Amino acid sequence: MVRLRIAARLVLPALWLGLIIGISLIEAPLKFQAPGITIPLGLGIGRLVFTAMNIVELGLAGLLLLSLIGQRVDRRFWALVGGAVVVLLAKVMVIRPLLNRRTDMVLAGTDDGGSALHYIYIAADGVLIVLLVLMLIAAARRWVPTPVVEPERHRR
């Protein structure tokens, strides 16, 4: 069971990172370049995709937290996980509802769609990417043994 929890510290952040890269950095920008995709259609698809993504992110974060309970984990790793959870909760509870309201206004024709909120969401994902990469590095260090450096012998 301990090995499974240790493996979770490597696998779960990797999955989470892949999800963000796949959806936020690849799918979202490309969606509007596809032939026949209108702004309303793209916004509707985006809302569905990002809602699903956030649900999966919450699940991954929850599993990651469960994998840490009762285990010897250094403070830095806890800080990285805590930071990621705080950013995720800000995305889900603050930024996304504001974006949904803007989307509703654009779809209703009462807003032109220009908003800094998307950039705030992108910045939050950027912070998550950094935190997840640092988590992966920290977790990998636990798996990879530290090389023993032997002192050089002096020749005379």
C-alpha positions as CSV (number, residue, x, y, z in Angstrom):
1,M,0.0,0.0,0.0
2,V,2.9,2.4,0.8
3,R,4.4,1.8,-2.7
4,L,1.0,2.6,-4.3
5,R,0.8,5.9,-2.4
6,I,4.3,6.8,-3.3
7,A,3.6,5.9,-7.0
8,A,0.4,8.1,-6.8
9,R,2.7,11.1,-6.0
10,L,4.3,10.6,-9.4
11,V,1.4,9.4,-11.5
12,L,-1.4,11.7,-10.4
13,P,0.5,15.0,-11.0
14,A,1.6,13.6,-14.3
15,L,-2.0,12.9,-15.3
16,W,-3.1,16.3,-14.1
17,L,-0.3,18.0,-16.0
18,G,-1.2,16.1,-19.2
19,L,-4.8,17.1,-18.8
20,I,-4.0,20.8,-18.6
21,I,-1.6,20.6,-21.5
22,G,-4.1,18.7,-23.7
23,I,-7.1,20.8,-23.0
24,S,-5.9,24.3,-22.1
25,L,-2.9,24.5,-24.3
26,I,-3.9,22.4,-27.3
27,E,-7.7,21.9,-27.6
28,A,-8.9,25.3,-26.5
29,P,-6.9,27.4,-28.9
30,L,-7.3,25.0,-31.9
31,K,-11.1,24.7,-31.4
32,F,-11.8,28.1,-32.9
33,Q,-9.6,27.4,-36.0
34,A,-11.7,24.4,-37.0
35,P,-13.9,25.0,-40.1
36,G,-17.5,25.7,-39.3
37,I,-16.9,26.5,-35.6
38,T,-18.8,29.7,-34.7
39,I,-18.1,31.7,-31.6
40,P,-21.3,30.5,-29.9
41,L,-20.6,26.9,-30.9
42,G,-17.0,27.2,-29.7
43,L,-18.1,28.8,-26.4
44,G,-20.6,26.0,-25.8
45,I,-18.1,23.3,-26.5
46,G,-15.5,25.1,-24.3
47,R,-17.9,25.3,-21.4
48,L,-18.6,21.5,-21.6
49,V,-15.0,20.6,-22.0
50,F,-13.7,22.8,-19.2
51,T,-16.4,21.7,-16.8
52,A,-15.5,18.1,-17.4
53,M,-11.8,19.0,-17.1
54,N,-12.4,20.7,-13.8
55,I,-14.3,17.7,-12.4
56,V,-11.4,15.4,-13.4
57,E,-8.9,17.9,-11.8
58,L,-10.8,17.9,-8.6
59,G,-10.8,14.1,-8.6
60,L,-7.1,14.0,-9.2
61,A,-6.4,16.6,-6.5
62,G,-8.6,14.6,-4.1
63,L,-6.8,11.3,-4.8
64,L,-3.4,13.1,-4.5
65,L,-4.4,14.4,-1.1
66,L,-5.6,11.0,0.0
67,S,-2.3,9.5,-1.1
68,L,-0.5,11.8,1.3
69,I,-2.6,11.2,4.4
70,G,-0.6,9.3,7.1
71,Q,2.5,9.2,5.0
72,R,5.9,10.8,5.6
73,V,5.9,13.6,3.2
74,D,8.2,16.6,3.4
75,R,6.9,20.1,3.8
76,R,7.9,21.2,0.3
77,F,5.7,18.6,-1.3
78,W,2.8,19.5,1.0
79,A,3.3,23.1,0.0
80,L,3.2,22.2,-3.7
81,V,0.1,20.2,-3.3
82,G,-1.6,22.8,-1.2
83,G,-0.7,25.5,-3.7
84,A,-2.1,23.5,-6.5
85,V,-5.3,22.8,-4.6
86,V,-5.7,26.5,-3.8
87,V,-5.2,27.5,-7.5
88,L,-7.6,24.8,-8.6
89,L,-10.3,25.9,-6.2
90,A,-9.8,29.5,-7.3
91,K,-10.3,28.4,-10.9
92,V,-13.4,26.3,-10.2
93,M,-15.1,28.6,-7.6
94,V,-14.1,32.1,-8.7
95,I,-12.8,32.3,-12.3
96,R,-15.0,29.7,-14.0
97,P,-18.3,31.2,-12.7
98,L,-17.3,34.6,-13.9
99,L,-16.3,33.2,-17.3
100,N,-19.7,31.4,-17.5
101,R,-21.5,34.7,-16.9
102,R,-19.4,36.3,-19.6
103,T,-20.2,33.4,-22.0
104,D,-23.9,33.8,-21.3
105,M,-23.7,37.5,-22.1
106,V,-21.8,36.8,-25.4
107,L,-24.3,34.1,-26.3
108,A,-27.2,36.5,-25.6
109,G,-25.5,39.2,-27.7
110,T,-25.1,41.7,-24.9
111,D,-21.3,41.4,-24.8
112,D,-18.6,41.5,-27.5
113,G,-16.6,38.8,-25.7
114,G,-13.4,40.8,-25.0
115,S,-12.4,40.0,-21.4
116,A,-9.3,39.6,-19.3
117,L,-10.9,36.7,-17.5
118,H,-9.6,34.2,-20.0
119,Y,-6.0,35.5,-19.4
120,I,-6.5,35.0,-15.6
121,Y,-7.7,31.5,-16.2
122,I,-4.6,30.9,-18.5
123,A,-2.4,32.3,-15.8
124,A,-3.9,30.0,-13.2
125,D,-3.2,27.1,-15.5
126,G,0.4,28.4,-15.9
127,V,0.8,28.4,-12.1
128,L,-0.6,24.9,-11.9
129,I,1.8,23.7,-14.6
130,V,4.8,25.0,-12.7
131,L,3.5,23.5,-9.4
132,L,2.8,20.1,-11.1
133,V,6.3,20.0,-12.7
134,L,7.9,20.8,-9.4
135,M,5.8,18.0,-7.8
136,L,6.9,15.6,-10.4
137,I,10.5,16.5,-9.9
138,A,10.1,16.0,-6.1
139,A,8.4,12.7,-6.5
140,A,10.9,11.4,-9.0
141,R,13.7,12.2,-6.7
142,R,12.2,9.9,-4.2
143,W,12.2,7.0,-6.8
144,V,15.6,7.7,-8.3
145,P,18.5,6.9,-5.9
146,T,21.0,9.6,-5.2
147,P,24.3,8.7,-6.9
148,V,27.2,8.2,-4.5
149,V,30.2,10.4,-5.4
150,E,33.5,8.9,-4.5
151,P,36.3,11.3,-3.6
152,E,39.0,11.6,-6.2
153,R,42.3,9.9,-5.3
154,H,45.3,12.1,-5.8
155,R,48.1,10.7,-8.0
156,R,51.7,11.5,-7.2
